[in-house]
Each structure stands twice: as C-alpha cells, then as structure tokens.
Amino acid sequence: MSETPALRLENVVTERGRIRVLWGLDIEVRTGETVAIVGPNGAGKTTLLATIMGLLRPSSGRIFVGERDTTGASPEAMARTGLALVPERRQLFGALTVRENLLLGGYARRAQRREFPADVEACLELFPALRRYLDSPSGGLSGGEQQMVAIARALMARPKILLLDEPSLGLAPRVRAENFAALARLAERGATILLVEQNLRMAARICTRAYFMESGRIVGSGSPEDLVRNERAFFTGTRG
C-alpha cells in the first residue's frame, strides 16, 4: 500500500445552517483498502460523504486526496481527482436506459469514448443481471437492480476512490448479498473504497478497517471482527 493515504480528513467540521453536523473528523483511507464508516441513523454519515465529494463545504479542517489539498473543491473538481460517489437511494435517470445511465457515468472521460464499450462489458461481468436490461429504462428496475446500475455508473468513471452511501438500504437480503459480493470482488482486485453503511455485518464482509460514528463524531475504530462482535453494543451505546 502507498505510504501517502489515498484520502485523508484532518479535523473536519461541517455545518448545515447553524447546526454543526460533523465535529472534527480525522479519517484515513489507504490505497487498496476498503474502509467502512458505520453508525446509526443521524450519525452524520451522508454529510461526511457529501463533504468529501464537495457537495458541502467544511467549516474548518482539511481534506486531501493523495498529496493534493482538495478542501472546498467543487464536485466536478473532486470527480476530476478520481472520486466517484454512489449516492443513497441511487439517484438514477429513470427515463434513460441502463446503457445510457452507464455512459453518463463516463462523461468526465468523454475523450476516451473508444474505451466505453469495454468498460460497459466489465460492468456487466460484475453485474450479469443487468445484461438483459441494457436497453430498458432504469426506472422500471427493482431497487436491487437499480443499485447495481448506480454502482456500475460510478465505475464507468474509473475512479481512484469509490464512495458508497448505504448500498444495502431497502434491499431484499438476496439482492443485497449479490451486490456486496460484487463489491467484495472489487476489493479483491485492489479497489480503494470508502463505504458508509448501517448494516455492520454486511460492512464486515468486505472492509479491512472500520470507523464507528455517533452524533457527528468518530468514537472508535476497529477490524471487521470488531464490527460483528460489537454489532448489538454499538447501537445500544454499550460498546466496549
């Protein structure tokens, strides 16, 4: 792994209006790692990803992608640095086909359009269930299939760091397992992933490290085994 973290947050504070949501977060993601941010609803996990991606500007603190200080950069600039976000609840263009959604994911790489067919094929190998829906409107797919499209769309950008916001949210257990199996394959290939997740057991299947988050603060960190061992204690506030 690289000595310089792929992503680093130093004492990051983010406010929404007059409400402070993130309180001095210090987080590191090394190249080739899958790091999970776990915590209950309202912990500030989505705000964290929005801050990293430039959708929200931190009130203080610094954000680095590799050696580059990206604090306060726009979402477009963050995408150019190699970040891609799979947002909560997918946010697909429902009237567009699966293929069109995927091609939009590669928009920032439009100078490399010749590579798009191979990239689409790689996404279909990762999510074979999508192959028969390529020319169907994405809005007609099930929630689990739409989540596959959202992840594949982000991968079309060939990101250096993949950010995922609650990829298991609202999915049936079987489809959720399929999607996490695909993420596990990405991790095995050396992808760098920052995963926000409320389902600790699912996160434990693919992460190398985890940060525990409560009320906008990082309150601990641990291994995948810690996630499983502390699942009940974490949400009852009795974590050891």
Secondary structure as the mmCIF struct_conf table of DSSP 4:
data_model
#
loop_
_struct_conf.conf_type_id
_struct_conf.id
_struct_conf.beg_label_comp_id
_struct_conf.beg_label_asym_id
_struct_conf.beg_label_seq_id
_struct_conf.end_label_comp_id
_struct_conf.end_label_asym_id
_struct_conf.end_label_seq_id
BEND BEND1 GLU A 3 THR A 4
BEND BEND2 ALA A 6 ALA A 6
STRN STRN1 LEU A 7 ARG A 16
TURN_TY1_P TURN_TY1_P1 GLY A 17 ARG A 18
STRN STRN2 ILE A 19 VAL A 29
TURN_TY1_P TURN_TY1_P2 THR A 31 GLY A 32
STRN STRN3 THR A 34 VAL A 38
TURN_TY1_P TURN_TY1_P3 ASN A 41 GLY A 42
BEND BEND3 ALA A 43 GLY A 44
HELX_RH_AL_P HELX_RH_AL_P1 LYS A 45 MET A 53
TURN_TY1_P TURN_TY1_P4 GLY A 54 GLY A 54
BEND BEND4 LEU A 55 LEU A 56
BEND BEND5 SER A 59 SER A 59
STRN STRN4 SER A 60 VAL A 65
TURN_TY1_P TURN_TY1_P5 GLY A 66 GLU A 67
STRN STRN5 ARG A 68 ASP A 69
TURN_TY1_P TURN_TY1_P6 THR A 71 GLY A 72
HELX_RH_AL_P HELX_RH_AL_P2 PRO A 75 THR A 81
TURN_TY1_P TURN_TY1_P7 GLY A 82 GLY A 82
STRN STRN6 LEU A 83 VAL A 86
TURN_TY1_P TURN_TY1_P8 GLU A 88 ARG A 89
TURN_TY1_P TURN_TY1_P9 GLY A 94 ALA A 95
BEND BEND6 LEU A 96 LEU A 96
STRN STRN7 THR A 97 THR A 97
HELX_RH_AL_P HELX_RH_AL_P3 VAL A 98 GLY A 105
TURN_TY1_P TURN_TY1_P10 GLY A 106 GLY A 106
HELX_RH_3T_P HELX_RH_3T_P1 TYR A 107 GLU A 115
HELX_RH_AL_P HELX_RH_AL_P4 PHE A 116 LEU A 126
HELX_RH_3T_P HELX_RH_3T_P2 PRO A 128 TYR A 133
TURN_TY1_P TURN_TY1_P11 LEU A 134 ASP A 135
BEND BEND7 SER A 136 SER A 136
STRN STRN8 PRO A 137 PRO A 137
HELX_RH_3T_P HELX_RH_3T_P3 SER A 138 GLY A 140
BEND BEND8 LEU A 141 LEU A 141
HELX_RH_AL_P HELX_RH_AL_P5 GLY A 143 LEU A 155
TURN_TY1_P TURN_TY1_P12 MET A 156 ALA A 157
BEND BEND9 LYS A 160 LYS A 160
STRN STRN9 ILE A 161 ASP A 165
TURN_TY1_P TURN_TY1_P13 PRO A 167 GLY A 170
HELX_RH_AL_P HELX_RH_AL_P6 PRO A 173 GLU A 188
TURN_TY1_P TURN_TY1_P14 ARG A 189 GLY A 190
STRN STRN10 ILE A 193 GLU A 197
BEND BEND10 GLN A 198 GLN A 198
HELX_RH_AL_P HELX_RH_AL_P7 LEU A 200 ILE A 206
BEND BEND11 THR A 208 THR A 208
STRN STRN11 ARG A 209 GLU A 214
TURN_TY1_P TURN_TY1_P15 SER A 215 GLY A 216
STRN STRN12 ARG A 217 GLY A 222
HELX_RH_AL_P HELX_RH_AL_P8 PRO A 224 ARG A 229
TURN_TY1_P TURN_TY1_P16 ASN A 230 ASN A 230
HELX_RH_AL_P HELX_RH_AL_P9 GLU A 231 THR A 236
TURN_TY1_P TURN_TY1_P17 GLY A 237 GLY A 237
#
